[in-house]
Amino acid sequence: MTSIKTVHRMIDELPPDLRNEAIHYIEDLAKRKKKPAAKKFSLSWAGGLAHLKNSTTSVELQHAAREWRD
């Protein structure tokens, strides 16, 4: 594995235009490495069918959902 000192030396030995290109390439690599922050899971839909609690069973809802998907 190449050490940081070796990479610095290699970049310093490049002509100015290639040095800038190398720096931009390294910056792009660093951006790719960063992962986007994970979004928190939202349960805003929870309780959305509470009004059906006394009139519909979970099995009936499962059958209705299957029909909605078809």
N, C-alpha and C positions, 0 to 999 in steps of 0.2 A: 504494500500500500504506500502511496506517495505521501510524504510528509508535507505539512503546511509550508515549511521552509523551502522545500523543493519547488512547490507550486509558486511561491513568491519569487524565487530566483528565476524560474522559467518565464514568469510574466515580466519581470524586470528586464530580461534579456531581449524581449520582443521590441520591434520598432513601435513608435508611438501609435500609429494607426491600428496595428494588430493588437497592441496592449489594450486600447479602448474596446476593440471588438471582443477580446477575451473577457474583459470586465463586464461588458453587457451580457455575454453568454453566461457567465457565472451568476449574475443577477437574475437572469431568466430561470436558471436552474434552481436558485433559491426560492423564487416565486412558485415554481411547480411543486416544490417540496412541501410548502405550507398547505395544510389541509383546511378547508373551510370549517368554521365552528359548527358543531352539531346543533341542530335546532331542537328545542325542547319539545317533547311529545305533548300535544294538546288533547285534552279530553273535553273540549267545549261541546261535543255532541252528546256527552253523557246525560242521560235522563230525557233525551229528546222524544222518547216514546212513552213517557210516564203516563200520559193520558190514556194509553191502551192497557195499562196494567190490570185493571179489573175486568176488561171485556175480551182480551185476547191472550192466548197462551204463547209461550216462546216457540213451540212447535208450529203453531199457525203462522207466526211471524216468519219463521224459517221457510215455510212453504210459499208464503207471499213474496219473500225476497227472491226466491228461486224463479218465480213467475216474472218478477220485474226484470230480472237479468236476461231472460229468454227473449 
